[in-house]
């Protein structure tokens, strides 16, 4: 369980540190959503 938590929190921390504004967070979430849609369409 701890390993899973680390695997989730580390990328989130890097993503949040990479975007300094609310606009940046929105753009990052949009890109993540697009990637999820691409994966879903392939299946």
PyMOL Python script that loads the backbone (N, CA, C, O; Angstrom):
from pymol import cmd

cmd.read_pdbstr("""\
ATOM      1  N   UNK A   1       0.819  -1.190   0.000  1.00  0.00           N
ATOM      2  CA  UNK A   1       0.000   0.000   0.000  1.00  0.00           C
ATOM      3  C   UNK A   1       0.867   1.260   0.000  1.00  0.00           C
ATOM      4  O   UNK A   1       0.559   2.230  -0.691  1.00  0.00           O
ATOM      5  N   UNK A   2       1.947   1.239   0.775  1.00  0.00           N
ATOM      6  CA  UNK A   2       2.839   2.398   0.814  1.00  0.00           C
ATOM      7  C   UNK A   2       3.503   2.629  -0.540  1.00  0.00           C
ATOM      8  O   UNK A   2       3.691   3.771  -0.961  1.00  0.00           O
ATOM      9  N   UNK A   3       3.853   1.544  -1.214  1.00  0.00           N
ATOM     10  CA  UNK A   3       4.480   1.664  -2.532  1.00  0.00           C
ATOM     11  C   UNK A   3       3.521   2.311  -3.514  1.00  0.00           C
ATOM     12  O   UNK A   3       3.922   3.179  -4.288  1.00  0.00           O
ATOM     13  N   UNK A   4       2.276   1.906  -3.493  1.00  0.00           N
ATOM     14  CA  UNK A   4       1.275   2.490  -4.379  1.00  0.00           C
ATOM     15  C   UNK A   4       1.110   3.976  -4.093  1.00  0.00           C
ATOM     16  O   UNK A   4       1.011   4.781  -5.019  1.00  0.00           O
ATOM     17  N   UNK A   5       1.079   4.338  -2.836  1.00  0.00           N
ATOM     18  CA  UNK A   5       0.944   5.734  -2.446  1.00  0.00           C
ATOM     19  C   UNK A   5       2.119   6.555  -2.966  1.00  0.00           C
ATOM     20  O   UNK A   5       1.928   7.662  -3.470  1.00  0.00           O
ATOM     21  N   UNK A   6       3.307   6.029  -2.849  1.00  0.00           N
ATOM     22  CA  UNK A   6       4.495   6.724  -3.347  1.00  0.00           C
ATOM     23  C   UNK A   6       4.439   6.850  -4.863  1.00  0.00           C
ATOM     24  O   UNK A   6       4.774   7.902  -5.409  1.00  0.00           O
ATOM     25  N   UNK A   7       4.018   5.790  -5.550  1.00  0.00           N
ATOM     26  CA  UNK A   7       3.942   5.817  -7.008  1.00  0.00           C
ATOM     27  C   UNK A   7       2.918   6.831  -7.513  1.00  0.00           C
ATOM     28  O   UNK A   7       3.038   7.328  -8.634  1.00  0.00           O
ATOM     29  N   UNK A   8       1.933   7.135  -6.709  1.00  0.00           N
ATOM     30  CA  UNK A   8       0.929   8.120  -7.092  1.00  0.00           C
ATOM     31  C   UNK A   8       1.376   9.529  -6.703  1.00  0.00           C
ATOM     32  O   UNK A   8       1.238  10.462  -7.495  1.00  0.00           O
ATOM     33  N   UNK A   9       1.902   9.687  -5.512  1.00  0.00           N
ATOM     34  CA  UNK A   9       2.226  11.019  -5.005  1.00  0.00           C
ATOM     35  C   UNK A   9       3.449  11.649  -5.652  1.00  0.00           C
ATOM     36  O   UNK A   9       3.484  12.866  -5.835  1.00  0.00           O
ATOM     37  N   UNK A  10       4.437  10.865  -5.996  1.00  0.00           N
ATOM     38  CA  UNK A  10       5.648  11.430  -6.598  1.00  0.00           C
ATOM     39  C   UNK A  10       5.350  12.100  -7.943  1.00  0.00           C
ATOM     40  O   UNK A  10       5.759  13.245  -8.136  1.00  0.00           O
ATOM     41  N   UNK A  11       4.659  11.445  -8.879  1.00  0.00           N
ATOM     42  CA  UNK A  11       4.336  12.145 -10.132  1.00  0.00           C
ATOM     43  C   UNK A  11       3.435  13.364  -9.920  1.00  0.00           C
ATOM     44  O   UNK A  11       3.574  14.373 -10.612  1.00  0.00           O
ATOM     45  N   UNK A  12       2.519  13.266  -8.967  1.00  0.00           N
ATOM     46  CA  UNK A  12       1.646  14.411  -8.687  1.00  0.00           C
ATOM     47  C   UNK A  12       2.479  15.583  -8.175  1.00  0.00           C
ATOM     48  O   UNK A  12       2.246  16.726  -8.569  1.00  0.00           O
ATOM     49  N   UNK A  13       3.429  15.316  -7.318  1.00  0.00           N
ATOM     50  CA  UNK A  13       4.286  16.380  -6.788  1.00  0.00           C
ATOM     51  C   UNK A  13       5.097  17.034  -7.905  1.00  0.00           C
ATOM     52  O   UNK A  13       5.230  18.257  -7.940  1.00  0.00           O
ATOM     53  N   UNK A  14       5.633  16.230  -8.809  1.00  0.00           N
ATOM     54  CA  UNK A  14       6.378  16.794  -9.934  1.00  0.00           C
ATOM     55  C   UNK A  14       5.472  17.607 -10.849  1.00  0.00           C
ATOM     56  O   UNK A  14       5.868  18.669 -11.331  1.00  0.00           O
ATOM     57  N   UNK A  15       4.282  17.125 -11.086  1.00  0.00           N
ATOM     58  CA  UNK A  15       3.340  17.844 -11.952  1.00  0.00           C
ATOM     59  C   UNK A  15       2.965  19.183 -11.334  1.00  0.00           C
ATOM     60  O   UNK A  15       2.919  20.201 -12.024  1.00  0.00           O
ATOM     61  N   UNK A  16       2.700  19.179 -10.047  1.00  0.00           N
ATOM     62  CA  UNK A  16       2.313  20.424  -9.386  1.00  0.00           C
ATOM     63  C   UNK A  16       3.469  21.410  -9.307  1.00  0.00           C
ATOM     64  O   UNK A  16       3.258  22.620  -9.390  1.00  0.00           O
ATOM     65  N   UNK A  17       4.674  20.912  -9.151  1.00  0.00           N
ATOM     66  CA  UNK A  17       5.819  21.823  -9.091  1.00  0.00           C
ATOM     67  C   UNK A  17       6.134  22.395 -10.468  1.00  0.00           C
ATOM     68  O   UNK A  17       6.752  23.454 -10.576  1.00  0.00           O
ATOM     69  N   UNK A  18       5.717  21.704 -11.509  1.00  0.00           N
ATOM     70  CA  UNK A  18       5.979  22.172 -12.865  1.00  0.00           C
ATOM     71  C   UNK A  18       5.034  23.254 -13.334  1.00  0.00           C
ATOM     72  O   UNK A  18       5.358  23.980 -14.274  1.00  0.00           O
ATOM     73  N   UNK A  19       3.879  23.387 -12.714  1.00  0.00           N
ATOM     74  CA  UNK A  19       2.933  24.415 -13.139  1.00  0.00           C
ATOM     75  C   UNK A  19       2.725  25.393 -11.993  1.00  0.00           C
ATOM     76  O   UNK A  19       2.262  25.022 -10.914  1.00  0.00           O
ATOM     77  N   UNK A  20       3.070  26.633 -12.242  1.00  0.00           N
ATOM     78  CA  UNK A  20       3.069  27.624 -11.172  1.00  0.00           C
ATOM     79  C   UNK A  20       1.771  28.403 -11.069  1.00  0.00           C
ATOM     80  O   UNK A  20       1.602  29.180 -10.129  1.00  0.00           O
ATOM     81  N   UNK A  21       0.863  28.224 -11.990  1.00  0.00           N
ATOM     82  CA  UNK A  21      -0.376  28.989 -11.957  1.00  0.00           C
ATOM     83  C   UNK A  21      -1.572  28.065 -12.062  1.00  0.00           C
ATOM     84  O   UNK A  21      -1.441  26.890 -12.403  1.00  0.00           O
ATOM     85  N   UNK A  22      -2.732  28.609 -11.767  1.00  0.00           N
ATOM     86  CA  UNK A  22      -3.965  27.833 -11.901  1.00  0.00           C
ATOM     87  C   UNK A  22      -4.172  27.450 -13.361  1.00  0.00           C
ATOM     88  O   UNK A  22      -4.641  26.352 -13.663  1.00  0.00           O
ATOM     89  N   UNK A  23      -3.820  28.359 -14.261  1.00  0.00           N
ATOM     90  CA  UNK A  23      -3.924  28.069 -15.686  1.00  0.00           C
ATOM     91  C   UNK A  23      -3.043  26.875 -16.051  1.00  0.00           C
ATOM     92  O   UNK A  23      -3.446  26.011 -16.829  1.00  0.00           O
ATOM     93  N   UNK A  24      -1.855  26.837 -15.489  1.00  0.00           N
ATOM     94  CA  UNK A  24      -0.935  25.728 -15.745  1.00  0.00           C
ATOM     95  C   UNK A  24      -1.486  24.401 -15.252  1.00  0.00           C
ATOM     96  O   UNK A  24      -1.333  23.373 -15.913  1.00  0.00           O
ATOM     97  N   UNK A  25      -2.129  24.425 -14.087  1.00  0.00           N
ATOM     98  CA  UNK A  25      -2.737  23.205 -13.554  1.00  0.00           C
ATOM     99  C   UNK A  25      -3.843  22.732 -14.495  1.00  0.00           C
ATOM    100  O   UNK A  25      -3.957  21.540 -14.783  1.00  0.00           O
ATOM    101  N   UNK A  26      -4.659  23.682 -14.971  1.00  0.00           N
ATOM    102  CA  UNK A  26      -5.732  23.327 -15.899  1.00  0.00           C
ATOM    103  C   UNK A  26      -5.203  22.707 -17.170  1.00  0.00           C
ATOM    104  O   UNK A  26      -5.760  21.733 -17.675  1.00  0.00           O
ATOM    105  N   UNK A  27      -4.124  23.273 -17.689  1.00  0.00           N
ATOM    106  CA  UNK A  27      -3.536  22.730 -18.915  1.00  0.00           C
ATOM    107  C   UNK A  27      -2.986  21.328 -18.680  1.00  0.00           C
ATOM    108  O   UNK A  27      -3.138  20.447 -19.527  1.00  0.00           O
ATOM    109  N   UNK A  28      -2.350  21.123 -17.537  1.00  0.00           N
ATOM    110  CA  UNK A  28      -1.816  19.798 -17.227  1.00  0.00           C
ATOM    111  C   UNK A  28      -2.937  18.771 -17.104  1.00  0.00           C
ATOM    112  O   UNK A  28      -2.816  17.650 -17.599  1.00  0.00           O
ATOM    113  N   UNK A  29      -4.028  19.156 -16.444  1.00  0.00           N
ATOM    114  CA  UNK A  29      -5.157  18.232 -16.302  1.00  0.00           C
ATOM    115  C   UNK A  29      -5.788  17.930 -17.655  1.00  0.00           C
ATOM    116  O   UNK A  29      -6.217  16.804 -17.907  1.00  0.00           O
ATOM    117  N   UNK A  30      -5.843  18.925 -18.515  1.00  0.00           N
ATOM    118  CA  UNK A  30      -6.407  18.716 -19.845  1.00  0.00           C
ATOM    119  C   UNK A  30      -5.548  17.724 -20.636  1.00  0.00           C
ATOM    120  O   UNK A  30      -6.075  16.829 -21.297  1.00  0.00           O
ATOM    121  N   UNK A  31      -4.234  17.887 -20.566  1.00  0.00           N
ATOM    122  CA  UNK A  31      -3.341  16.969 -21.274  1.00  0.00           C
ATOM    123  C   UNK A  31      -3.472  15.546 -20.735  1.00  0.00           C
ATOM    124  O   UNK A  31      -3.460  14.581 -21.499  1.00  0.00           O
ATOM    125  N   UNK A  32      -3.596  15.428 -19.418  1.00  0.00           N
ATOM    126  CA  UNK A  32      -3.762  14.101 -18.824  1.00  0.00           C
ATOM    127  C   UNK A  32      -5.067  13.466 -19.291  1.00  0.00           C
ATOM    128  O   UNK A  32      -5.110  12.270 -19.580  1.00  0.00           O
ATOM    129  N   UNK A  33      -6.124  14.259 -19.365  1.00  0.00           N
ATOM    130  CA  UNK A  33      -7.407  13.754 -19.854  1.00  0.00           C
ATOM    131  C   UNK A  33      -7.331  13.298 -21.292  1.00  0.00           C
ATOM    132  O   UNK A  33      -7.926  12.286 -21.663  1.00  0.00           O
ATOM    133  N   UNK A  34      -6.598  14.044 -22.104  1.00  0.00           N
ATOM    134  CA  UNK A  34      -6.440  13.665 -23.511  1.00  0.00           C
ATOM    135  C   UNK A  34      -5.699  12.333 -23.631  1.00  0.00           C
ATOM    136  O   UNK A  34      -6.050  11.498 -24.465  1.00  0.00           O
ATOM    137  N   UNK A  35      -4.688  12.137 -22.808  1.00  0.00           N
ATOM    138  CA  UNK A  35      -3.944  10.873 -22.838  1.00  0.00           C
ATOM    139  C   UNK A  35      -4.848   9.709 -22.445  1.00  0.00           C
ATOM    140  O   UNK A  35      -4.787   8.636 -23.046  1.00  0.00           O
ATOM    141  N   UNK A  36      -5.683   9.925 -21.437  1.00  0.00           N
ATOM    142  CA  UNK A  36      -6.600   8.872 -20.997  1.00  0.00           C
ATOM    143  C   UNK A  36      -7.591   8.549 -22.116  1.00  0.00           C
ATOM    144  O   UNK A  36      -7.901   7.381 -22.355  1.00  0.00           O
ATOM    145  N   UNK A  37      -8.087   9.581 -22.802  1.00  0.00           N
ATOM    146  CA  UNK A  37      -9.008   9.348 -23.911  1.00  0.00           C
ATOM    147  C   UNK A  37      -8.326   8.547 -25.029  1.00  0.00           C
ATOM    148  O   UNK A  37      -8.931   7.645 -25.608  1.00  0.00           O
ATOM    149  N   UNK A  38      -7.075   8.880 -25.325  1.00  0.00           N
ATOM    150  CA  UNK A  38      -6.346   8.150 -26.367  1.00  0.00           C
ATOM    151  C   UNK A  38      -6.212   6.671 -26.015  1.00  0.00           C
ATOM    152  O   UNK A  38      -6.395   5.806 -26.872  1.00  0.00           O
ATOM    153  N   UNK A  39      -5.896   6.386 -24.762  1.00  0.00           N
ATOM    154  CA  UNK A  39      -5.748   5.005 -24.332  1.00  0.00           C
ATOM    155  C   UNK A  39      -7.096   4.290 -24.418  1.00  0.00           C
ATOM    156  O   UNK A  39      -7.164   3.137 -24.844  1.00  0.00           O
ATOM    157  N   UNK A  40      -8.162   4.971 -24.015  1.00  0.00           N
ATOM    158  CA  UNK A  40      -9.493   4.356 -24.049  1.00  0.00           C
ATOM    159  C   UNK A  40      -9.933   4.064 -25.483  1.00  0.00           C
ATOM    160  O   UNK A  40     -10.578   3.045 -25.731  1.00  0.00           O
ATOM    161  N   UNK A  41      -9.596   4.936 -26.424  1.00  0.00           N
ATOM    162  CA  UNK A  41      -9.989   4.738 -27.820  1.00  0.00           C
ATOM    163  C   UNK A  41      -9.250   3.560 -28.442  1.00  0.00           C
ATOM    164  O   UNK A  41      -9.781   2.903 -29.338  1.00  0.00           O
ATOM    165  N   UNK A  42      -8.030   3.283 -27.979  1.00  0.00           N
ATOM    166  CA  UNK A  42      -7.240   2.190 -28.533  1.00  0.00           C
ATOM    167  C   UNK A  42      -7.771   0.832 -28.110  1.00  0.00           C
ATOM    168  O   UNK A  42      -7.498  -0.169 -28.773  1.00  0.00           O
ATOM    169  N   UNK A  43      -8.524   0.778 -27.016  1.00  0.00           N
ATOM    170  CA  UNK A  43      -9.015  -0.513 -26.514  1.00  0.00           C
ATOM    171  C   UNK A  43     -10.346  -0.870 -27.096  1.00  0.00           C
ATOM    172  O   UNK A  43     -10.897  -1.924 -26.777  1.00  0.00           O
TER     173      UNK A  43
END
""", "prot")
cmd.dss("prot")
cmd.show_as("cartoon", "prot")
cmd.util.cbc("prot")
cmd.orient("prot")
